[in-house]
């Protein structure tokens, strides 16, 4: 069952306000109105959660809790509008959380539109979506959110990336431009970052072949039968396992890299500590390193 009520620890995880502080605000200022179980355990509904997210944002902006506690919902929203100059990443992430808990497509879409009026899609992805997804991963593992919540946001972001990739003006690559083939290793299914890498390459006017998730190494040779001078791009999120990272690279060199015409670009934090750059293996520790490299190859 999807969660519609939250314990005080859930509120702490979602708002980054300590449970002890929430109890003080509740007791001293009647800030929230939880229900109580038969054993007197607090349970908070979605309205309480949204109110706390807004209060936490304004409190972190310097407003006194005594003032905030005296305001109704309309006054809180008005104060937020006054306080935000341009696009505030922290507040907008909280809005996306609200959209997630209510499975509200319209709220997600309109919030994104506001972002894109002032920010590039690259900025939205790096400043908003990346930290949001990291936070939701932690919340999912802690049991604060249901898998359906995390899937809702993930699928929305996937569709946004695909739409931007499809709508981007296609530029005819130069004859000497490299061809990129994007894939995830066998049994790896976390596709958002790979989709975004594909968007960046297309935006730069570079040609891509998108293979997607769960691709065995030997399958890459089918691409090499018809294409040459290929740069394979992959993203290590969960797989390969840490103990198998070097083995994976060795197998790539044996299965794919021995022809001398193929490179492997690796993104993702799992690979960083255990793999070194070589002639045909390149690591990108941060997303910006990858986008900078793509910009240097741009045909624009």
C-alpha positions as CSV (number, residue, x, y, z in Angstrom):
1,X,0.0,0.0,0.0
2,X,1.3,3.5,-0.9
3,X,2.1,5.6,2.1
4,X,-0.3,8.4,2.9
5,X,0.7,8.7,6.6
6,X,4.2,9.3,7.9
7,X,6.0,8.9,11.2
8,X,8.0,11.6,12.7
9,X,11.2,9.9,11.5
10,X,9.8,10.0,7.9
11,X,9.3,13.8,8.3
12,X,12.8,14.2,9.6
13,X,14.2,12.3,6.5
14,X,12.1,14.2,4.1
15,X,12.6,17.7,5.5
16,X,16.0,17.5,7.1
17,X,14.5,18.9,10.3
18,X,15.4,16.8,13.3
19,X,12.6,14.9,14.9
20,X,13.4,16.5,18.3
21,X,12.9,20.0,16.6
22,X,9.7,18.9,15.0
23,X,8.3,17.9,18.4
24,X,9.3,21.2,19.9
25,X,7.7,23.2,17.1
26,X,4.6,21.1,17.4
27,X,4.3,21.4,21.2
28,X,5.3,25.1,21.4
29,X,3.6,26.5,18.3
30,X,1.0,23.9,17.3
31,X,2.8,23.8,14.0
32,X,1.5,20.4,12.9
33,X,-1.6,18.5,13.7
34,X,-0.8,14.7,13.7
35,X,-3.2,11.9,14.4
36,X,-2.4,9.6,17.2
37,X,-2.5,5.8,17.2
38,X,-3.9,3.8,20.1
39,X,-0.4,3.7,21.6
40,X,0.0,7.5,21.2
41,X,2.4,7.4,18.3
42,X,2.2,10.5,16.0
43,X,1.1,9.9,12.4
44,X,1.2,12.8,9.9
45,X,-0.8,13.2,6.6
46,X,0.3,14.7,3.3
47,X,-0.9,18.2,4.3
48,X,1.3,18.1,7.4
49,X,4.3,16.9,5.3
50,X,3.8,19.7,2.7
51,X,3.5,22.3,5.4
52,X,6.7,21.2,7.1
53,X,8.6,21.2,3.8
54,X,7.5,24.8,3.2
55,X,8.2,25.8,6.8
56,X,11.7,24.2,6.7
57,X,12.5,26.1,3.5
58,X,11.6,29.5,5.0
59,X,13.2,28.7,8.3
60,X,16.5,27.9,6.5
61,X,16.1,31.2,4.7
62,X,16.2,33.0,8.0
63,X,12.6,33.4,9.2
64,X,11.7,32.8,12.8
65,X,9.6,29.8,13.5
66,X,7.4,31.8,15.8
67,X,6.4,34.0,12.9
68,X,6.0,31.1,10.4
69,X,3.8,29.1,12.9
70,X,1.3,32.0,13.0
71,X,0.8,32.0,9.2
72,X,-1.9,30.1,7.2
73,X,-1.1,28.2,4.1
74,X,-1.8,31.1,1.7
75,X,0.5,33.5,3.7
76,X,3.2,30.9,3.7
77,X,3.0,30.5,-0.1
78,X,3.0,34.3,-0.4
79,X,6.1,34.5,1.7
80,X,7.8,31.8,-0.4
81,X,7.0,33.8,-3.6
82,X,8.6,36.9,-2.0
83,X,11.6,35.0,-0.9
84,X,12.4,33.2,-4.1
85,X,14.5,35.2,-6.6
86,X,14.7,33.3,-9.9
87,X,14.7,29.6,-9.5
88,X,15.5,28.2,-6.0
89,X,16.7,24.6,-6.3
90,X,15.9,23.6,-2.7
91,X,12.3,24.8,-2.9
92,X,11.7,23.3,-6.3
93,X,13.0,19.9,-5.1
94,X,10.4,20.1,-2.3
95,X,7.7,20.8,-4.9
96,X,8.8,17.7,-6.9
97,X,8.5,15.7,-3.6
98,X,4.9,17.0,-3.2
99,X,4.1,16.0,-6.8
100,X,5.6,12.6,-6.1
101,X,3.5,11.9,-3.0
102,X,0.3,12.8,-4.8
103,X,1.3,11.3,-8.1
104,X,0.6,14.7,-9.6
105,X,1.7,14.8,-13.2
106,X,0.5,18.4,-13.7
107,X,2.4,19.7,-10.7
108,X,5.6,18.0,-11.9
109,X,5.2,19.3,-15.5
110,X,4.3,22.9,-14.5
111,X,7.2,23.1,-12.0
112,X,9.6,21.8,-14.7
113,X,8.3,24.4,-17.2
114,X,9.1,27.2,-14.6
115,X,12.6,25.8,-14.4
116,X,13.1,25.8,-18.1
117,X,12.0,29.4,-18.5
118,X,15.2,30.4,-16.7
119,X,17.5,27.4,-16.8
120,X,19.0,25.2,-19.5
121,X,18.0,21.6,-19.5
122,X,21.6,20.8,-18.5
123,X,21.3,23.0,-15.4
124,X,17.9,21.5,-14.5
125,X,19.3,18.0,-14.7
126,X,22.5,18.6,-12.8
127,X,21.2,21.1,-10.2
128,X,17.7,19.6,-9.6
129,X,17.3,16.1,-10.9
130,X,20.6,14.6,-9.9
131,X,20.4,15.7,-6.2
132,X,16.7,14.8,-6.1
133,X,17.3,11.3,-7.3
134,X,20.2,10.8,-4.9
135,X,17.9,11.9,-2.0
136,X,15.0,9.7,-3.1
137,X,17.4,6.7,-3.3
138,X,18.3,7.2,0.3
139,X,14.7,7.7,1.3
140,X,13.6,4.5,-0.5
141,X,16.3,2.4,1.2
142,X,15.3,3.9,4.6
143,X,11.6,2.9,3.9
144,X,10.5,6.6,4.1
145,X,9.0,6.4,0.6
146,X,7.4,3.6,-1.3
147,X,8.9,2.2,-4.5
148,X,5.9,3.5,-6.4
149,X,7.0,7.1,-5.4
150,X,10.5,6.6,-6.6
151,X,9.3,5.0,-9.8
152,X,6.9,7.9,-10.5
153,X,9.7,10.5,-10.4
154,X,12.2,8.3,-12.2
155,X,9.8,7.5,-15.1
156,X,8.8,11.2,-15.3
157,X,12.5,12.2,-15.6
158,X,13.1,9.5,-18.2
159,X,10.3,10.7,-20.4
160,X,11.5,14.3,-20.0
161,X,15.0,13.3,-21.2
162,X,13.6,11.3,-24.1
163,X,11.4,14.2,-25.2
164,X,14.3,16.7,-25.1
165,X,16.4,14.3,-27.1
166,X,13.8,13.8,-29.7
167,X,12.9,17.5,-30.0
168,X,16.5,18.6,-30.2
169,X,17.6,19.9,-33.5
170,X,19.6,17.2,-35.3
171,X,22.9,18.3,-36.8
172,X,24.6,16.3,-39.5
173,X,27.9,15.0,-38.0
174,X,31.2,15.7,-39.8
175,X,32.7,12.8,-41.6
176,X,35.4,12.5,-39.0
177,X,33.1,12.7,-36.0
178,X,33.2,9.7,-33.7
179,X,30.2,7.4,-33.4
180,X,28.9,6.8,-29.9
181,X,27.2,3.6,-28.8
182,X,25.5,3.8,-25.3
183,X,24.7,0.8,-23.2
184,X,24.4,-0.5,-19.7
185,X,26.2,-3.7,-18.5
186,X,24.4,-7.0,-18.2
187,X,21.7,-6.9,-15.5
188,X,22.1,-3.1,-15.0
189,X,18.8,-1.4,-15.3
190,X,19.3,2.2,-13.9
191,X,19.0,4.0,-17.2
192,X,18.4,7.7,-16.4
193,X,22.1,8.8,-16.5
194,X,22.7,6.9,-19.7
195,X,19.7,8.6,-21.3
196,X,21.0,11.9,-20.3
197,X,24.5,11.1,-21.7
198,X,22.7,10.4,-25.0
199,X,20.9,13.7,-24.8
200,X,24.2,15.6,-24.3
201,X,25.8,13.8,-27.3
202,X,22.8,14.5,-29.5
203,X,22.7,18.1,-28.4
204,X,26.3,18.5,-29.5
205,X,25.5,17.3,-32.9
206,X,27.2,13.9,-32.5
207,X,25.8,10.7,-33.8
208,X,24.7,8.0,-31.3
209,X,23.4,4.4,-31.2
210,X,21.4,3.9,-28.1
211,X,21.4,0.2,-27.0
212,X,20.0,0.8,-23.6
213,X,20.1,-1.4,-20.5
214,X,21.2,-5.0,-19.8
215,X,23.6,-5.5,-22.7
216,X,26.2,-8.4,-22.5
217,X,29.7,-7.5,-23.7
218,X,29.7,-9.9,-26.5
219,X,26.7,-8.2,-28.0
220,X,28.8,-5.1,-28.6
221,X,30.6,-7.0,-31.4
222,X,27.5,-6.9,-33.5
223,X,27.8,-3.2,-33.6
224,X,31.4,-3.5,-34.7
225,X,30.5,-5.7,-37.6
226,X,28.8,-2.7,-39.3
227,X,30.5,0.3,-37.7
228,X,34.1,1.3,-37.1
229,X,35.7,3.9,-34.8
230,X,33.2,3.5,-32.1
231,X,33.2,5.1,-28.6
232,X,31.2,2.9,-26.3
233,X,29.6,4.9,-23.4
234,X,28.4,3.1,-20.2
235,X,27.3,4.0,-16.7
236,X,28.2,1.9,-13.6
237,X,25.5,2.5,-11.0
238,X,25.0,-0.9,-9.3
239,X,26.8,-3.3,-11.6
240,X,29.4,-4.6,-12.2
241,X,30.1,-5.5,-8.5
242,X,33.2,-3.9,-7.0
243,X,35.2,-7.1,-7.1
244,X,34.4,-7.5,-10.8
245,X,35.2,-4.1,-12.1
246,X,38.8,-4.9,-13.2
247,X,37.6,-8.2,-14.7
248,X,34.9,-6.3,-16.7
249,X,37.5,-4.0,-18.1
250,X,39.8,-6.9,-19.1
251,X,36.8,-8.7,-20.7
252,X,36.0,-5.5,-22.7
253,X,39.6,-5.3,-23.9
254,X,39.5,-9.0,-25.0
255,X,36.0,-9.0,-26.4
256,X,35.8,-5.5,-28.0
257,X,38.9,-3.4,-27.5
258,X,41.5,-5.6,-29.2
259,X,40.5,-4.3,-32.7
260,X,42.1,-1.0,-31.7
261,X,39.3,1.1,-33.0
262,X,37.1,1.1,-29.9
263,X,37.1,3.2,-26.8
264,X,35.1,2.8,-23.6
265,X,34.0,5.9,-21.7
266,X,32.8,5.0,-18.2
267,X,30.6,7.2,-16.0
268,X,29.4,6.5,-12.5
269,X,30.9,6.5,-9.0
270,X,31.4,2.7,-8.7
271,X,34.2,2.6,-11.2
272,X,36.3,5.5,-10.0
273,X,38.3,4.0,-7.2
274,X,39.2,0.8,-9.0
275,X,39.9,1.7,-12.6
276,X,42.5,3.8,-14.2
277,X,42.5,5.7,-17.5
278,X,44.3,3.9,-20.3
279,X,44.7,4.5,-24.0
280,X,41.2,3.4,-24.8
281,X,39.5,3.6,-21.4
282,X,38.4,7.0,-20.1
283,X,36.8,7.7,-16.8
284,X,34.5,10.7,-15.9
285,X,34.3,11.2,-12.2
286,X,31.8,13.9,-12.4
287,X,29.0,14.7,-14.9
288,X,30.6,18.1,-15.7
289,X,33.8,16.3,-16.9
290,X,31.7,14.4,-19.4
291,X,29.7,17.5,-20.5
292,X,32.9,19.5,-20.9
293,X,34.4,16.7,-23.1
294,X,31.2,16.6,-25.2
295,X,31.3,20.3,-25.6
296,X,34.9,20.1,-26.9
297,X,33.6,17.7,-29.6
298,X,30.5,19.7,-30.5
299,X,29.8,20.5,-34.1
300,X,27.9,23.7,-33.2
